[in-house]
Amino acid sequence: MRRALTRCPSFVSAAGSFVALAFVASSACLTACGSKARPPQTVAPTLAAPSGVEKAALDTSVSPCDDFYQYACGGWIKSHEIPSEESTWYRSFSVIHDRNEETLKDILEARAKGDVGDDTYGKALGDFYATCMDEAAVEKNGLAPLEPWLKSIREVKDPASLTKLLGKLQADGLGMVWQFSAGQDFNDATAMVGMISQGGLGMPERDYYLDVKTPKMVELRAAYAKHVADMLVLAGDTDVKAKAAAKVVLAVETMIATASMSKEDRREPKKINHPSTKVNLPKVAPGVAWDSWLEAAFAKNVTSFNVAQPDFMKAAGQMIGGKVSIADWKTYLRWHLLRQNASELPARFVDEQFRWRQALTGAKSIAPRWKRCVRATDAALGEALGEPFVKKTLGSDGKSTVVGMVTAIEAVMHENIEKLSWFDESTRKAAFLKLGKIANKIAYPEHIRDYRGLIVGRESFITNTINASRFEHGRQINKLGKPVDRAEWQMSSPTVNAYYDAQLNEMVFPAGILQSPFFASSAPASTNYGGIGMVMGHELTHGFDDEGRQFDADGNLKDWWGPAVNAEFERRASCVKNQYNDYVVLGDLHVNGTLTLGENIADLGGLKLAFKAMKASAAKLAPSPSRGEFTAEQEYFVGFAQGWCGKLRDEALRYQVATNPHSPPSLRVNGPISNTPEFAEAFSCKPDAKMVRKDRCDVW
Ligand SMILES: [Zn+2]
């Protein structure tokens, strides 16, 4: 599980965070911030030698002052198709991800053949990947590996046995109805508490159940009901029984959705901060037999909790206590057991699950098995896999250049805070303190995670996966009651993403994203700052966005803002909210300015900070292949925009707007650009140009 307040720069957010990860899908970073398929044939050859601006990606028939995204990306958009297995395709993220997956494939194929190199966990990596690739064994095993759980579900007879089973399923990594993990106490960032948060849905978000006005949502609900029924038929039910079961599943999940907190409210730390002792849990959610659940989840010694959504838990207790019949619960649990394990089951289940993903995202074909196995291995053994990946990919001088850039961007932020006219002195002092305490993690962890105790064999893919889930649950439980591990990483080093963590007050940039076109030691400073520099500025700004600013230098949820400064921040943030609420991206589909506020503030701040750092950089004037045609300032802005060139299928765009806190790619460029006077100056845009907003928003 990822912590609640982690923020990613990409279109994907962290899996398991309260933000629908989507990038992932219900909590889904795109699954894990990146389980997307990337076909190799679309790797742009022009990126092989990083040269800063990619001229072929431009559309010079459009004025940069009219539509900068189209100007910077129009050529790329015209010449690239979304690969059939994809629902989105990005010039930067997807291409790097694709390249990384090819590298990981080479590593894993060698480990599977027994060449474990000098890796700490080479054998486990090879065994895990090999069992995933062994489709014949997966087919032969059929549903048999799930039989122990199916039996437990059949044996549920009353609320007490149901509660106990929910605890056991949680311990097996199969959280249903609600989720449990370890997290920092919002009020005391030095303490770890048990985090109990809402869950239990099979569709990505509560709106998918409750929105009765949008025809597409109604259509998707029908597609989901069909999917549930079809999966149950594959598992042996008759048509009639499966259809009736699907109705039950929809009814139970709709009750869960109705009790769920909205995605907008989940972005507000104060709304999800409800500390509770173990003794007090029955008062928060009276219907749950907590002692029994905690014992089954191996958490009976945990004494401190945060119940993120108490109203949800109260409703869950009522549902367990009788509002939903035991027979209906059994149907629900059986469905979720199949759903959560479908990717480890025979092809007919995998294909059916893909058909549902298709309805959601528009992808045309399923990713090849090796890609799915690379992702599964990364999810189970990410840090073990990161070790050989980093050795293979990161140049020796790469890390030091990146460290220098982060320092330069932090220096610009310091200067900004010093000059902010709307700050009072005590808030300024507190902001300096917070900035000074930000920790940076770059490329890879100092020490890789200890995977001893995780049993990985050559016999069964699903057994390996469940062992990994159990191991992860044990790791979470083990954190409770101990000091916070400040060295932990929430993403594996091959991940093409980055994050800011408000409770640890740290920024993390995995090796996966420290690559061309975001960054190359040989690329000009202008485009490196427009690429990875802007990502760094984006993460840094998260520390001071509408959410991050509520945490102090030590990661505690504590107000450090003077009242007048606070009001002025709110005024500035609402300018950004209104700007994005006004954007229409598909038919009459508006961007959700509230959901995307933090990311949009971070985009705006990141663009500004990295530009100033580039200007201050001595390397700015170093020659670049496009200099002469472009100034360093223009290269910076084009480099930035080209980092976000992307295409989305209509379904994927809808999915993103409904669930993802990041704005669609064209707005991640034109949104911040049109608020940035340095851009207008660099391209000599007239004051009435489309890319120059009259009421420009300025937060940081
Ligand atoms: Zn972000």
Boltz pocket constraint, residues with backbone or C-beta under 6 A from the ligand:
constraints:
  - pocket:
      binder: B
      contacts: [[A, 7], [A, 8], [A, 9], [A, 10], [A, 538], [A, 539], [A, 542], [A, 598], [A, 599], [A, 602]]
      max_distance: 6.0
